[in-house]
């Protein structure tokens, strides 16, 4: 069906601005090789092959404060 000239097209939504992503920080899980962590904000963080990766400050602070995790240095 063709559009008629009286139909209005909706404008495209503005893209959301996202904070720049810093370097990924890797932590070793000293207890489990696989699990899902629920952060205080409700976000999920996966542990796979005994490692968790922090992509933002909230994830980094959570893993850094958790006694089951130790930060890996490259």
N, C-alpha and C positions, 0 to 999 in steps of 0.2 A: 504494500500500500504506500503510495507516495505521500509525502508531507504536503500539507496545504500551507499557503503563505501566512495564515492567521495563527498557526501553531507556534508557540514560543519554545525555543530550545533552552534548556537549563544551562547556566554557565558551569564550567568545570570548577571543581573545588580547589581551593588553594592548597598546595602541598604543605604539610606540617614541617616546621623547622625542627631538626633534631640536633641534639648536642653532638659535637664531634666525638668519635670513638677513639680512645687512646690505645696504647699498646695492650694486647691481651696478656693477662697475667694468669699463669697456670699454677694450680695447687694440686698436691697429691693427697688423696683420701687415704688415711692410714688405717681405716676400719673396713670400708666397703669398696668393691670394685665397680658397683653399679647401684645407683639410687637416685631419687629425685628429691631435691631440697625445696621447701616452700619458704620463700623469704618473707620478712614482716610485711612487705607491701602486697603480698599475694602472688608475686611473680615466681615462676619455677626456674630451677637451676639444675641441670642434669649432671650427674657424675657418670662417666663412661671410661672403661679401662683403667679405673682407679684415679682418674683425673677430672678436675672441674676447671673450667675456664671463666675468668671474670672479665666481662666486656665493659662493665661500667663501675662507677664508684660504689653503688649499693651492693653489688655482687662482691666486689673486692673487700669491702668492710665486713660483710657477713662471713666470708671465708677466712679472712685474716683473724677474726675474733673467735672462730670455731676451733675447739681443741682437737677435732679429728682431722684437721687439714694443716699441711705445711706447704709453704710457698716454694716452688721450684725456681731456681735461678738458671739462666742459660749461659 
